[in-house]
């Protein structure tokens, strides 16, 4: 079977080229154009730009200009500009359909041969041509260079141990080909954190040993005070971190130098590939200013009107103060977007925990079911979400075609008697004087739940759970860490249990891979080492050694080979049923609204939408490059 994705500028995405008028010059770069430092706008964009017809999307045509102010809580979160900009080889449109973006088109043959077509005349943000050489540099000189990539190319490019044959027929064509289907290839390119299978070769070659003399390289290493050329290259080459202002980009905004540690500025990419059908180059907004503030200050500063667009750092508990500010000040609106994660809060017992005695307990499904039955979700919902959230275990949301209410309800009722019976059946009948159960070796049954310490509702929920678990003889000890420390502890097996969101993608479709339900990635906190084993092809971690996780892994592989949607639906249902039964992630609630603060001057921000990391990159899928400011506020 051959599927073609030609350059079709379709409704809801782009308009006909005939609708284009003369490409308008950007006032922001007018001086540089006048002095000859920069080509005119018509010469900066590709000869076949992506032309967006905003009227077909139900949006207003905007004008260029303005600075968008937003906040982050850590300096490293300037990387959020990559999801925010959402320039991808292939991206999701607002209907969650994969569509060419940076690519002009792509051809797919039997899900195993992918031909990527680039836009003629497309340029990096510094004006250098963007061609297949940038893909070749990454594949040959980065992904397959043992100094830069000791583990080899990324896992999504491996199919049954086989990496693709990659070829570069001409400057505008790249071909990836496997002997077997790789259903993950195109969706992975659209991720919030994409793999970036290309690099600005013209910039990075000066830091690569294959292209620089040893003498020149030694001088660069000494200047940058790094151990080796590989360390220097990796430091300068991180397209997701967005922390090197000199690294050219294809995103709508590029970082500029001279930023303070608490304020970062991004300016419009003069060579960006998207224009509207009136001939105006996107993005409409000239500058994005990111200010680093304390996590506890995001809501207060949003209330004071210090952010033009804000969702990160805000939670359900902030809605009341934000709504109050909306009424009092009138300079912003508060939208309540549906949350796309499978669960607002989920507890993950670590089946790979380093303590052998505890590992036995955590791997016993009766224990995980008892923990779930010992949670009063209705109390948590009323206390934290005014009863608005949906109570139940972790599963896909009703908007997904795979939703089954029985999976949400499985082991999710509050039943102290049944929970105690399960723990008694495990033989955990001895108790301490305080009433807590004991492990077989005599230690108190105290489960340590580690958190990232970023969400007050998580700590509040755990406080409520502490009281109800006491009634089943289980002591809960909450231990906060930084996000990075928490992840490292989980991945290494040092964490007994952790709390995080549910699956990022709570709204999978018939074309969504269920790989995140299988032990294929360390990011699922219930089985990090099994995930490591899969991700490294057995070079790290541990092989799964429990029947149901092994079955999940096989089902995920079966999905990749399935030839029709009905087979894939059956596979999805079985995997979701296993999770509901086994309680690898103990979900509490879902679908609590995400507040989004929007300046009254900011246009084209959807009032009704999903807030989801995958798919869609949070704001990214809603195309912030199409947002614009008006001179005055209004409804």
C-alpha positions as semicolon CSV with decimal commas, in nm:
position;residue;x (nm);y (nm);z (nm)
1;X;0,000;0,000;0,000
2;X;0,128;0,348;-0,086
3;X;0,012;0,658;0,094
4;X;0,100;1,001;-0,042
5;X;0,099;1,329;0,144
6;X;0,154;1,587;-0,132
7;X;0,169;1,958;-0,074
8;X;-0,197;2,027;-0,016
9;X;-0,265;2,360;0,145
10;X;-0,592;2,247;0,293
11;X;-0,878;2,410;0,477
12;X;-0,804;2,472;0,847
13;X;-0,435;2,477;0,766
14;X;-0,349;2,695;0,469
15;X;-0,491;2,881;0,173
16;X;-0,421;2,871;-0,200
17;X;-0,105;3,030;-0,330
18;X;-0,318;3,237;-0,565
19;X;-0,458;3,417;-0,261
20;X;-0,112;3,550;-0,179
21;X;-0,053;3,917;-0,236
22;X;0,287;4,083;-0,234
23;X;0,489;3,961;0,061
24;X;0,489;4,242;0,311
25;X;0,806;4,362;0,475
26;X;0,828;4,335;0,851
27;X;0,863;4,671;1,028
28;X;1,076;4,488;1,284
29;X;1,351;4,419;1,028
30;X;1,294;4,726;0,807
31;X;1,619;4,899;0,909
32;X;1,828;4,588;0,841
33;X;1,665;4,549;0,502
34;X;1,719;4,917;0,419
35;X;2,092;4,897;0,499
36;X;2,138;4,572;0,309
37;X;2,213;4,365;0,621
38;X;1,914;4,143;0,548
39;X;1,725;4,047;0,231
40;X;1,371;4,167;0,176
41;X;1,093;3,952;0,320
42;X;1,002;3,812;-0,022
43;X;1,358;3,681;-0,054
44;X;1,378;3,547;0,301
45;X;1,088;3,304;0,289
46;X;1,094;2,972;0,095
47;X;0,980;2,984;-0,266
48;X;0,698;2,750;-0,156
49;X;0,615;2,879;0,193
50;X;0,342;2,731;0,406
51;X;0,052;2,967;0,340
52;X;-0,203;2,989;0,620
53;X;-0,558;3,098;0,541
54;X;-0,677;3,214;0,880
55;X;-1,031;3,274;0,757
56;X;-1,066;2,905;0,676
57;X;-0,958;2,831;1,033
58;X;-1,212;3,072;1,179
59;X;-0,937;3,308;1,291
60;X;-0,865;3,674;1,230
61;X;-0,582;3,801;1,012
62;X;-0,340;3,992;1,229
63;X;-0,070;4,252;1,208
64;X;0,294;4,219;1,305
65;X;0,423;4,374;1,624
66;X;0,424;4,367;2,000
67;X;0,594;4,181;2,282
68;X;0,427;3,887;2,450
69;X;0,510;3,859;2,821
70;X;0,494;3,522;2,993
71;X;0,647;3,355;3,299
72;X;0,842;3,040;3,382
73;X;0,959;2,919;3,721
74;X;1,310;2,803;3,626
75;X;1,570;2,951;3,391
76;X;1,603;2,615;3,215
77;X;1,237;2,639;3,116
78;X;1,324;2,870;2,831
79;X;1,317;2,535;2,648
80;X;0,938;2,578;2,652
81;X;0,987;2,802;2,349
82;X;1,028;2,486;2,140
83;X;0,685;2,342;2,228
84;X;0,545;2,696;2,217
85;X;0,674;2,764;1,867
86;X;0,585;2,412;1,749
87;X;0,773;2,426;1,418
88;X;0,804;2,058;1,328
89;X;0,885;1,857;1,019
90;X;0,534;1,719;1,065
91;X;0,288;1,855;1,320
92;X;-0,064;1,805;1,445
93;X;-0,332;2,043;1,325
94;X;-0,611;2,153;1,561
95;X;-0,806;1,836;1,473
96;X;-0,506;1,624;1,580
97;X;-0,433;1,521;1,222
98;X;-0,067;1,492;1,122
99;X;0,021;1,746;0,852
100;X;0,346;1,862;0,685
101;X;0,487;2,178;0,839
102;X;0,859;2,240;0,787
103;X;0,836;1,970;0,519
104;X;0,646;2,060;0,207
105;X;0,525;1,698;0,186
106;X;0,618;1,341;0,267
107;X;0,554;1,006;0,099
108;X;0,499;0,682;0,292
109;X;0,523;0,334;0,144
110;X;0,395;0,046;0,360
111;X;0,493;0,235;0,679
112;X;0,856;0,140;0,613
113;X;0,985;0,386;0,351
114;X;0,951;0,758;0,423
115;X;1,054;1,021;0,169
116;X;1,075;1,370;0,318
117;X;1,051;1,669;0,085
118;X;1,198;2,003;0,200
119;X;1,087;2,350;0,096
120;X;1,296;2,512;-0,175
121;X;1,469;2,822;-0,045
122;X;1,402;2,750;0,323
123;X;1,668;2,900;0,548
124;X;1,787;2,879;0,904
125;X;1,736;3,182;1,128
126;X;2,083;3,310;1,035
127;X;2,004;3,295;0,662
128;X;2,200;2,977;0,578
129;X;2,017;2,727;0,350
130;X;1,826;2,444;0,515
131;X;1,890;2,136;0,301
132;X;1,934;1,760;0,316
133;X;2,296;1,824;0,419
134;X;2,162;1,920;0,762
135;X;1,993;1,580;0,787
136;X;2,306;1,405;0,662
137;X;2,524;1,584;0,916
138;X;2,302;1,467;1,201
139;X;2,274;1,108;1,078
140;X;2,638;1,053;0,982
141;X;2,831;1,288;1,210
142;X;2,612;1,305;1,523
143;X;2,375;1,009;1,560
144;X;2,631;0,757;1,435
145;X;2,937;0,917;1,594
146;X;3,032;0,714;1,906
147;X;3,187;1,018;2,075
148;X;2,870;1,225;2,045
149;X;2,614;0,943;2,063
150;X;2,760;0,648;2,259
151;X;2,427;0,460;2,245
152;X;2,385;0,522;1,875
153;X;2,079;0,672;1,703
154;X;1,762;0,724;1,909
155;X;1,544;0,426;1,988
156;X;1,246;0,530;1,774
157;X;1,464;0,465;1,468
158;X;1,529;0,102;1,567
159;X;1,288;-0,163;1,436
160;X;1,357;-0,512;1,571
161;X;1,720;-0,418;1,617
162;X;1,746;-0,266;1,270
163;X;1,831;0,096;1,204
164;X;1,716;0,251;0,877
165;X;1,899;0,303;0,554
166;X;1,914;0,680;0,517
167;X;1,986;0,849;0,187
168;X;1,997;1,203;0,054
169;X;1,912;1,196;-0,318
170;X;1,924;1,573;-0,363
171;X;1,932;1,892;-0,151
172;X;1,554;1,880;-0,096
173;X;1,499;1,508;-0,036
174;X;1,571;1,274;0,255
175;X;1,476;0,905;0,258
176;X;1,442;0,680;0,565
177;X;1,383;0,315;0,483
178;X;1,341;0,000;0,693
179;X;1,275;-0,358;0,589
180;X;0,982;-0,365;0,833
181;X;0,718;-0,104;0,923
182;X;0,808;0,176;1,163
183;X;0,472;0,318;1,266
184;X;0,638;0,547;1,523
185;X;0,846;0,746;1,279
186;X;0,610;1,021;1,164
187;X;0,421;1,069;1,497
188;X;0,752;1,099;1,681
189;X;0,854;1,391;1,458
190;X;0,543;1,577;1,581
191;X;0,614;1,536;1,952
192;X;0,627;1,823;2,199
193;X;0,994;1,735;2,241
194;X;1,084;1,623;1,889
195;X;1,396;1,420;1,806
196;X;1,543;1,684;1,565
197;X;1,681;1,450;1,299
198;X;1,861;1,747;1,146
199;X;2,116;2,001;1,264
200;X;2,255;2,334;1,134
201;X;2,563;2,174;0,982
202;X;2,714;2,503;0,869
203;X;2,733;2,618;1,232
204;X;2,822;2,294;1,413
205;X;3,095;2,169;1,180
206;X;3,339;2,418;1,334
207;X;3,306;2,227;1,663
208;X;3,330;1,876;1,514
209;X;3,657;1,681;1,494
210;X;3,572;1,554;1,143
211;X;3,572;1,907;1,003
212;X;3,823;2,102;1,213
213;X;4,200;2,077;1,244
214;X;4,335;1,942;1,574
215;X;4,509;2,275;1,642
216;X;4,194;2,480;1,591
217;X;3,991;2,232;1,793
218;X;4,235;2,243;2,084
219;X;4,206;2,619;2,093
220;X;3,826;2,604;2,101
221;X;3,831;2,342;2,378
222;X;4,061;2,559;2,587
223;X;3,851;2,869;2,528
224;X;3,529;2,694;2,630
225;X;3,698;2,512;2,920
226;X;3,557;2,170;2,838
227;X;3,719;1,827;2,849
228;X;3,685;1,729;2,486
229;X;3,554;1,833;2,148
230;X;3,253;1,602;2,200
231;X;3,163;1,773;2,527
232;X;3,189;2,110;2,353
233;X;2,977;1,999;2,059
234;X;2,707;1,851;2,282
235;X;2,702;2,165;2,494
236;X;2,646;2,389;2,193
237;X;2,414;2,150;2,011
238;X;2,090;2,123;2,203
239;X;1,803;2,236;1,989
240;X;1,546;2,158;2,255
241;X;1,712;2,336;2,547
242;X;1,723;2,655;2,337
243;X;2,010;2,774;2,557
244;X;2,263;2,862;2,285
245;X;2,172;3,194;2,118
246;X;2,424;3,122;1,840
247;X;2,261;2,793;1,738
248;X;2,040;2,866;1,436
249;X;1,679;2,758;1,460
250;X;1,369;2,702;1,245
251;X;1,130;2,801;1,524
252;X;0,919;3,118;1,485
253;X;1,123;3,300;1,750
254;X;1,496;3,288;1,817
255;X;1,680;3,364;2,137
256;X;1,895;3,675;2,155
257;X;2,207;3,736;2,358
258;X;2,245;3,965;2,658
259;X;1,962;3,820;2,865
260;X;1,969;3,844;3,242
261;X;1,929;3,528;3,445
262;X;1,571;3,620;3,526
263;X;1,456;3,761;3,192
264;X;1,499;3,608;2,848
265;X;1,410;3,766;2,515
266;X;1,318;3,593;2,189
267;X;1,268;3,780;1,863
268;X;1,097;3,689;1,539
269;X;1,283;3,455;1,303
270;X;1,332;3,659;0,984
271;X;1,346;3,342;0,771
272;X;1,042;3,164;0,917
273;X;0,862;2,948;0,659
274;X;0,498;3,037;0,729
275;X;0,302;3,335;0,592
276;X;-0,068;3,420;0,593
277;X;-0,266;3,436;0,269
278;X;-0,247;3,817;0,276
279;X;0,131;3,796;0,238
280;X;0,225;3,870;0,600
281;X;0,509;3,660;0,735
282;X;0,444;3,487;1,064
283;X;0,482;3,504;1,354
284;X;0,264;3,809;1,404
285;X;0,419;3,881;1,744
286;X;0,768;4,033;1,722
287;X;0,906;3,939;2,062
288;X;0,844;3,697;2,347
289;X;0,977;3,795;2,688
290;X;1,007;3,514;2,945
291;X;1,049;3,616;3,308
292;X;1,162;3,370;3,572
293;X;0,957;3,399;3,892
294;X;0,904;3,188;4,202
295;X;0,647;2,915;4,151
296;X;0,421;3,057;4,418
297;X;0,412;3,395;4,243
298;X;0,278;3,290;3,902
299;X;-0,089;3,322;4,000
300;X;-0,041;3,651;4,183
301;X;0,153;3,807;3,897
302;X;-0,098;3,678;3,644
303;X;-0,371;3,832;3,857
304;X;-0,181;4,161;3,843
305;X;-0,177;4,148;3,464
306;X;0,197;4,080;3,430
307;X;0,151;3,799;3,176
308;X;-0,015;3,816;2,836
309;X;-0,048;3,440;2,806
310;X;-0,007;3,202;3,099
311;X;-0,097;2,844;3,183
312;X;0,225;2,684;3,307
313;X;0,260;2,741;3,679
314;X;-0,116;2,772;3,720
315;X;-0,351;2,508;3,852
316;X;-0,713;2,455;3,938
317;X;-0,670;2,608;4,282
318;X;-0,572;2,939;4,120
319;X;-0,897;2,979;3,928
320;X;-1,078;3,176;4,199
321;X;-0,807;3,441;4,238
322;X;-0,766;3,464;3,860
323;X;-1,140;3,506;3,807
324;X;-1,146;3,772;4,075
325;X;-0,869;3,961;3,896
326;X;-1,053;3,923;3,565
327;X;-1,354;4,102;3,713
328;X;-1,158;4,364;3,907
329;X;-0,895;4,465;3,652
330;X;-1,057;4,370;3,323
331;X;-0,724;4,349;3,139
332;X;-0,729;3,972;3,089
333;X;-0,966;3,682;3,043
334;X;-0,951;3,336;3,204
335;X;-1,020;3,042;2,976
336;X;-1,077;2,698;3,125
337;X;-0,928;2,439;2,893
338;X;-0,990;2,067;2,926
339;X;-0,688;1,881;3,062
340;X;-0,565;1,612;2,824
341;X;-0,365;1,399;3,068
342;X;-0,508;1,062;3,168
343;X;-0,501;1,163;3,536
344;X;-0,439;1,487;3,722
345;X;-0,258;1,294;3,995
346;X;-0,131;0,936;3,984
347;X;0,074;0,731;4,231
348;X;0,330;0,495;4,082
349;X;0,458;0,206;4,298
350;X;0,804;0,130;4,157
351;X;0,812;-0,235;4,052
352;X;1,189;-0,199;4,005
353;X;1,255;-0,066;4,357
354;X;1,602;-0,168;4,481
355;X;1,486;-0,314;4,816
356;X;1,414;-0,687;4,751
357;X;1,157;-0,724;5,030
358;X;0,966;-0,414;4,927
359;X;0,992;-0,512;4,562
360;X;0,796;-0,830;4,637
361;X;0,524;-0,627;4,810
362;X;0,500;-0,365;4,536
363;X;0,478;-0,634;4,268
364;X;0,184;-0,803;4,437
365;X;-0,129;-0,680;4,261
366;X;-0,328;-0,721;4,584
367;X;-0,114;-0,452;4,743
368;X;-0,161;-0,206;4,457
369;X;-0,535;-0,272;4,450
370;X;-0,557;-0,221;4,826
371;X;-0,378;0,113;4,798
372;X;-0,624;0,223;4,532
373;X;-0,927;0,106;4,732
374;X;-0,791;0,297;5,035
375;X;-0,817;0,634;4,857
376;X;-1,125;0,851;4,912
377;X;-1,137;1,015;4,569
378;X;-1,464;1,191;4,639
379;X;-1,315;1,367;4,940
380;X;-1,011;1,471;4,736
381;X;-1,233;1,594;4,453
382;X;-1,448;1,804;4,685
383;X;-1,154;1,939;4,883
384;X;-0,931;2,028;4,587
385;X;-1,155;2,061;4,282
386;X;-1,497;2,156;4,424
387;X;-1,629;1,825;4,292
388;X;-1,569;1,926;3,928
389;X;-1,302;1,666;3,843
390;X;-1,390;1,312;3,739
391;X;-1,310;1,050;4,003
392;X;-1,156;0,719;3,905
393;X;-0,849;0,527;3,809
394;X;-0,606;0,607;3,532
395;X;-0,733;0,535;3,182
396;X;-0,801;0,725;2,862
397;X;-1,053;1,010;2,867
398;X;-1,409;0,991;2,730
399;X;-1,300;1,190;2,422
400;X;-1,094;0,889;2,311
401;X;-1,260;0,613;2,106
402;X;-1,102;0,361;2,346
403;X;-1,275;0,494;2,658
404;X;-1,447;0,234;2,877
405;X;-1,613;0,349;3,197
406;X;-1,543;0,013;3,361
407;X;-1,169;0,078;3,336
408;X;-1,203;0,412;3,512
409;X;-1,408;0,249;3,790
410;X;-1,182;-0,056;3,838
411;X;-1,053;-0,072;4,197
412;X;-1,135;0,297;4,234
413;X;-1,422;0,285;4,484
414;X;-1,342;0,379;4,844
415;X;-1,364;0,047;5,028
416;X;-1,159;0,018;5,348
417;X;-1,301;-0,326;5,428
418;X;-1,200;-0,479;5,094
419;X;-0,858;-0,310;5,109
420;X;-0,792;-0,459;5,452
421;X;-0,905;-0,800;5,330
422;X;-0,656;-0,788;5,042
423;X;-0,369;-0,696;5,273
424;X;-0,469;-0,966;5,522
425;X;-0,475;-1,215;5,235
426;X;-0,115;-1,120;5,159
427;X;-0,021;-1,224;5,511
428;X;0,051;-0,870;5,628
429;X;-0,136;-0,919;5,955
430;X;0,126;-0,825;6,215
431;X;0,100;-0,468;6,333
432;X;0,306;-0,213;6,521
433;X;0,171;-0,061;6,846
434;X;0,061;0,237;6,634
435;X;-0,157;0,009;6,423
436;X;0,055;0,000;6,107
437;X;0,114;-0,331;5,938
438;X;0,457;-0,492;5,927
439;X;0,657;-0,633;5,640
440;X;0,749;-1,004;5,664
441;X;1,095;-0,900;5,790
442;X;0,938;-0,699;6,075
443;X;0,983;-0,346;5,939
444;X;0,683;-0,114;5,958
445;X;0,486;-0,096;5,634
446;X;0,565;0,266;5,554
447;X;0,545;0,356;5,187
448;X;0,750;0,659;5,089
449;X;0,584;0,856;4,809
450;X;0,820;1,102;4,644
451;X;0,700;1,417;4,469
452;X;0,847;1,695;4,256
453;X;0,718;1,949;4,509
454;X;0,569;2,162;4,231
455;X;0,193;2,127;4,279
456;X;0,018;2,212;4,601
457;X;-0,279;1,995;4,508
458;X;-0,052;1,690;4,502
459;X;0,063;1,751;4,858
460;X;-0,292;1,821;4,969
461;X;-0,415;1,500;4,808
462;X;-0,139;1,298;4,973
463;X;-0,233;1,445;5,312
464;X;-0,587;1,315;5,265
465;X;-0,457;0,976;5,151
466;X;-0,231;0,962;5,457
467;X;-0,541;0,959;5,678
468;X;-0,732;0,694;5,482
469;X;-0,432;0,465;5,435
470;X;-0,386;0,473;5,811
471;X;-0,719;0,290;5,828
472;X;-0,575;0,003;5,624
473;X;-0,256;-0,009;5,828
474;X;-0,033;0,161;5,571
475;X;0,179;0,458;5,667
476;X;0,237;0,717;5,394
477;X;0,548;0,931;5,413
478;X;0,564;1,216;5,162
479;X;0,910;1,324;5,048
480;X;0,955;1,616;4,804
481;X;1,249;1,653;4,567
482;X;1,326;1,869;4,269
483;X;1,186;1,741;3,940
484;X;1,526;1,629;3,807
485;X;1,624;1,462;4,134
486;X;1,292;1,279;4,150
487;X;1,334;1,143;3,799
488;X;1,690;1,030;3,865
489;X;1,583;0,851;4,183
490;X;1,299;0,676;4,005
491;X;1,517;0,573;3,710
492;X;1,786;0,431;3,939
493;X;1,544;0,226;4,152
494;X;1,605;0,441;4,462
495;X;1,243;0,557;4,476
496;X;0,981;0,328;4,634
497;X;0,686;0,515;4,488
498;X;0,632;0,849;4,322
499;X;0,350;1,078;4,223
500;X;0,312;1,245;3,885
501;X;0,051;1,309;3,619
502;X;-0,110;1,020;3,436
503;X;-0,021;0,936;3,076
504;X;0,051;1,253;2,881
505;X;-0,180;1,145;2,601
506;X;-0,522;1,081;2,752
507;X;-0,701;1,120;2,419
508;X;-0,542;0,860;2,188
509;X;-0,702;0,792;1,851
510;X;-0,705;0,489;1,625
511;X;-0,372;0,604;1,480
512;X;-0,202;0,654;1,817
513;X;0,061;0,401;1,917
514;X;-0,003;0,239;2,259
515;X;0,371;0,206;2,324
516;X;0,347;0,423;2,635
517;X;0,127;0,155;2,796
518;X;0,407;-0,101;2,758
519;X;0,745;-0,118;2,937
520;X;0,929;0,058;2,657
521;X;1,044;0,378;2,829
522;X;1,190;0,468;3,167
523;X;0,962;0,772;3,181
524;X;0,673;0,555;3,303
525;X;0,757;0,561;3,674
526;X;0,613;0,214;3,752
527;X;0,885;0,027;3,560
528;X;1,182;0,254;3,480
529;X;1,440;-0,022;3,452
530;X;1,227;-0,233;3,220
531;X;1,193;0,078;3,007
532;X;1,569;0,131;3,012
533;X;1,619;-0,228;2,899
534;X;1,397;-0,171;2,595
535;X;1,536;0,172;2,514
536;X;1,897;0,051;2,519
537;X;1,833;-0,283;2,349
538;X;1,932;-0,466;2,665
539;X;2,246;-0,265;2,741
540;X;2,101;-0,115;3,061
541;X;1,816;-0,176;3,304
542;X;1,641;-0,507;3,354
543;X;1,432;-0,731;3,131
544;X;1,063;-0,752;3,231
545;X;0,999;-1,063;3,439
546;X;0,625;-1,043;3,514
547;X;0,361;-1,196;3,284
548;X;0,137;-0,892;3,233
549;X;0,413;-0,641;3,153
550;X;0,562;-0,896;2,910
551;X;0,218;-0,928;2,751
552;X;0,191;-0,547;2,724
553;X;0,525;-0,538;2,549
554;X;0,416;-0,803;2,301
555;X;0,086;-0,627;2,238
556;X;0,267;-0,302;2,159
557;X;0,475;-0,491;1,903
558;X;0,162;-0,654;1,763
559;X;0,009;-0,308;1,717
560;X;0,305;-0,207;1,502
561;X;0,240;-0,502;1,271
562;X;-0,141;-0,471;1,267
563;X;-0,276;-0,421;0,916
564;X;-0,608;-0,255;0,996
565;X;-0,775;-0,037;1,255
566;X;-1,000;-0,307;1,395
567;X;-0,695;-0,510;1,499
568;X;-0,544;-0,202;1,657
569;X;-0,863;-0,129;1,849
570;X;-0,862;-0,481;1,998
571;X;-0,499;-0,439;2,103
572;X;-0,569;-0,102;2,266
573;X;-0,863;-0,247;2,459
574;X;-0,662;-0,538;2,596
575;X;-0,377;-0,312;2,706
576;X;-0,614;-0,072;2,881
577;X;-0,787;-0,365;3,050
578;X;-0,454;-0,492;3,183
579;X;-0,370;-0,152;3,328
580;X;-0,712;-0,118;3,490
581;X;-0,677;-0,460;3,647
582;X;-0,314;-0,437;3,754
583;X;-0,306;-0,074;3,877
584;X;0,049;0,004;3,767
585;X;-0,041;0,370;3,797
586;X;-0,300;0,449;4,064
587;X;-0,500;0,738;3,925
588;X;-0,703;0,968;4,148
589;X;-0,897;1,210;3,930
590;X;-0,901;1,350;3,578
591;X;-1,044;1,630;3,367
592;X;-0,997;1,915;3,614
593;X;-0,990;2,236;3,407
594;X;-0,660;2,409;3,328
595;X;-0,680;2,788;3,371
596;X;-0,533;2,990;3,085
597;X;-0,482;3,364;3,135
598;X;-0,509;3,563;2,812
599;X;-0,460;3,937;2,767
600;X;-0,769;4,108;2,629
601;X;-0,546;4,250;2,356
602;X;-0,432;3,905;2,243
603;X;-0,627;3,748;1,957
604;X;-0,666;3,401;1,799
605;X;-0,622;3,218;2,131
606;X;-0,897;2,953;2,138
607;X;-1,145;2,987;2,422
608;X;-1,221;2,613;2,419
609;X;-0,930;2,373;2,376
610;X;-0,727;2,088;2,523
611;X;-0,424;2,150;2,744
612;X;-0,204;1,850;2,675
613;X;0,168;1,784;2,644
614;X;0,114;1,493;2,404
615;X;-0,018;1,525;2,150
616;X;-0,008;1,895;2,083
617;X;0,273;2,051;2,289
618;X;0,029;2,248;2,512
619;X;0,002;2,588;2,339
620;X;0,195;2,465;2,035
621;X;-0,089;2,290;1,852
622;X;-0,289;2,614;1,871
623;X;-0,015;2,792;1,674
624;X;0,104;3,089;1,880
625;X;0,270;3,225;1,568
626;X;-0,085;3,314;1,460
627;X;-0,165;3,501;1,783
628;X;-0,151;3,881;1,758
629;X;-0,214;4,194;1,960
630;X;-0,480;4,457;1,894
631;X;-0,440;4,818;1,998
632;X;-0,733;4,798;2,239
633;X;-0,889;4,532;2,460
634;X;-1,235;4,388;2,416
635;X;-1,438;4,074;2,424
